[in-house]
Structure formats: structure tokens, C-alpha cells
Amino acid sequence: MTHRHAVVLGGSMAGLLTARVLTEHFERVTIVERDEVEGDWSAESVEHAVRRGVPQGRHAHGLLAAGLNVVEGLFPGAARELAAAGVPVGDVLGNVRFCANGYRLKQAPIGMEALSFSRPYLEAYVRAKVFARPGVTVRGGTDVVGVEADAARTRVTGARIQARGGDPEVLGADLVVDATGRGSRAPRWLAELGYEQPREERLHVDLAYVSRRYRVDPALLDGDIAIIIGPSAAAPRGGAVMLQEGGRAVITLFGILGDHAPLDDAGYRAYAKRLPLPYVSDIIEASEPLEDEAVKFRYPGSTRYRYDRLRRFPLGFVVLGDAMCSFNPMYGQGMSVAGVEALKLGESLARGGELDALRFFRAVRPVVDIPWQIATGGDAALPGVDGPRDARTRMVNRYTNRYMDRLYATAAHDEVVSLAFSRVTNLLDPPTALLRPGIARRVLGRRRPATV
């Protein structure tokens, strides 16, 4: 089959990485994005506006090791180029201070790079690279109205779009990819075509990010490029300091179930002082705010649409990124998972012939299962979160939580356990890696050390 034209709905990170992959399989790739977007990026420019379509763009973002591997593979030399442009770079374990359950996990260089950036800056870099690819066309300022199908409704043949101030039109395509994010209307489009809607799984957390940009002396971080304090059952709130390009930093405070940081200076600082460890608060008190008040982003909960369990699906259509599964951003998984999904889509297309969307959904199921398990399992352990209620799941969660409590305590002093945990959270290993005999012996054979 000749792959002539692909249309990607959504020009955020999931859509951009997907479009980059599709350029290897289609003569033309069109990106449809509701925001007006440009393809400029330069090492000298550090000011990039936050798009309306990325309301979390003013807040802390992370690219896990698995995600950086995707970016580096699609754009060779990306890490080096971003570092040369002023993006802070370090070691994923040696220079990222991660604190869990009241413990600061032991740091050691392991030879894997980590970048610390603002979301608009990284997106602008990727966008410029993708827009420069041969055959790529961008329709900015354009809304997606729906999808077009053949008379038998067995194949999606294009997307119905409408530019601002223009007339509706149909953009014909051999493949339409929905990368429109959490607001995806794909389930409704499927129902309109006579298909079953995917079952929805949801875990309500009512998370809020409250962030403020600062001028931070990097020396305050003692060689680290980022500090992350995760929530725990005893203290279900956290915070992050992320150094960024241009000599700035973003400091994000987060809490669940209505325990949200205030926006005013005094309230923001007081909230930070009540975090389980002092690292974030200490930097706030020693740094210069670049904004009068903080900004807020609210996230209701993790949502997963089980496309992998459908029995019928139209040809010429596929869904990925947050449109398939949206994770609690506290775990920093979204961009990285979307990147791995884009590579899986490329692998499916490389087999030749007609793309089987159901086979693709099943192929990416383990890609989604692992971060979903990490995010929902971590959230369900927090007090007040309405997780699974059946007795068996509660029992498994109780023992899992006890084991993880000991693992965090051990990782505060044990480099091997800290590395194992880092590889799991960076989506390089499955969570079961933490149960391997060599790790379990270290976790269960040590006394619980004091909180660091």
C-alpha cells in the first residue's frame, strides 16, 4: 500500500513526535492545530509563549529517560544542541534530587543524561525540527470538527476542519491520527460512525499545580538541576524546583483533593514550608520571584480509554497520547509515553500493508500499562483517593505500600536500590524490577533508617 498523506490532529508534543515518525512513511504529513504556531527556534531565543492549548505549560515538566531516548533518536544530537542553547543538563540520578515518602534517595552518576527545561522551549525546539521536515504542512489556527468516513463507515478518509474565519472543509487522508489530548472527541466520533465507544477508566485526584518563576542561584541546588519532593500518605503534597534555560527556574507546588497552594506570596511560601522536606522552601526563601503571584493548573484525575479492548475499529484512524491515556502529571510521564507510542506506530507502519489500529492499540498496551500502574498505584496509596475497593486489591495494595515504604527508606542509603527505583520511574524497567531477588534482599534485609 502506498502511504501518501497522513493528517495529525493536534500539534502538541504527542502530535509533533508522531508527525516526525510519519514523515518516514508518508509522502505528506499535515498537522492541524487550533493554536497559531510558528516553526522558529534559535539558541539565542529563550522566550516562548505558553500556548492556550497547553494550560500546564507554565508549570514544571519533565522528560523521563525513556522520553529523552525517543527525542534523541528522532532528532540526533538534540540533547547536545539544547545544552549548548542553555538548557541545564545533568545525570538522571546524579543531578536530579528525588525525595519520596520523606526520604531523599541516594544520588550517584549513572551515565544517563537528564535535561531541565521549560515546556514551551522544548516544544518550540521539536516543532522547529518537525516543521522543517520535507513534506510537512501545518494548519495553525484551525479547529477539528470531526472525521470523514466512506459510505460503508469502515474507513476514515479524512478530517473535517475549519480555519478561524473560514469555511468548513474536508482534509482527505490515508491515515488520521488523533493526538488532540485530554479533550479528544474520538469516542463520540466512533459512536457517530456506529462503533462501540472505548471503556473509560478514571482515578479522581483533584490535583493542582501552583507555580511561580524565580531567579535562582544554581549554587543553591548544590550541583543538581532539579529537586522533586513527592507526596506520601503522611504528607500528600509535594513540590519541584526545575532549573530552566535563560538562567530561570520554575517552582511548582502540588497537592490533591483540594489541598492546593495559595497564589499569593505569603500563602505560597507558607504552603512550601509545610512540605515534608525543606529543600524547595529553602530555595524559595533565598530566591527572587519573577512574578507577583503564582499561576494555577487544575487536573481532575488520570483517565484511560481502553481502545485496546475494542473488537471493531475503522481503518485509516488511530488514537494516541493523552487522547488514549492521560496520566497524573505529578509523575512526569505524558510526553515520554507519547513518544514511545509514536515509535510503536512507526513500527506498525513499517510492516507494510494496511495499518491495523486494533493491533497497534494492543502493541502499546504494555507501554501504557506500566506508567498507568505507577501513577494510579501511587495515587491510590494517598489518603482520600478513591481507589479500587475490592478486598483482594486492598490487600495487595496494603502489602505493596509496606514494601515501597521500606524500599524508599533503603534507597536513601543504598545506591543499587535507588538506581533500580530511578530506572522504573524513568520507564526503562517495569515495576516488577523492584521485586527482583537482589533488590528485595536489600529492601527486606535492612533496618529502616531515619528520615533524611
JOCORCOR-V779060 format. One line per field, one symbol per residue. psi: psi as a letter, one per 40 degrees, with the letter a starting at -180 (. if undefined). burial: b if it has 16 or more other C-alpha atoms within 10 Angstrom, else e. Layout:
psi: ???
burial: ???
//
This chain:
psi: hhhdhihhhhfaddddddddddeeeidihhhhhdihiifihiddhehhihidegdedeihiihiddddddddddghedddddddeehhiahdddehhhhhfeihihihheehiiihiidddddddddddddeihehihgifhihdaiiiidefehheaihihiheaiiihhiidhhhhfeadehedddddddeeiiiiihhihhefihhhihiihhhdddefeieihhhiiiddgfiaiihhiiieeiihhhhiiifegiiididdddddddeeidiedddddddeihieidiiiihhhdihhhhgdeeidiiiieiihiaeddhhihedefdddddddddddddddddeeiahhhdddddddeddddddddddddddddeihehgaieiddddddddddddddddddddedehdddddddddddefdiidedeeidddddddeeiihiih.
burial: eebebbbbbbbbbbbbbbbbbbbebbebbbbbbbbeeeeebeeeebeeebbeeeebbbbbbbbbbbbbbbbeebeeebbeebbebbbbbbbbbbbbbbbbbbbbbbbbeeeebbbbbbbbbbbbbbbbbbbeeeebbbbbebbbebbbbeeebbbbbbbbbbbeeeeeeebbbbbbbbbbbbebebbebbeebebbbbeeebbbbbbbbbbbbbbbbbeebeebbbbbbbbbeebbbbbbbbbbbbebbbbbbbbbbeebbbbeeeebbebbbebbbebbbebbeebebeeebbbbebbebbbbbbbbeeeebbbbbbbbbbbbbbbbbbbbbbbbbbbbbbbbbbebbeeeeebbbbebbbbbbebbebbbebbbbbbbbbeebebeeeeeeeeebeeebebbbbbbbbbbbbbbbbbbbbbbbbbebbbeebeeeebbebbeeeeeeeee
//
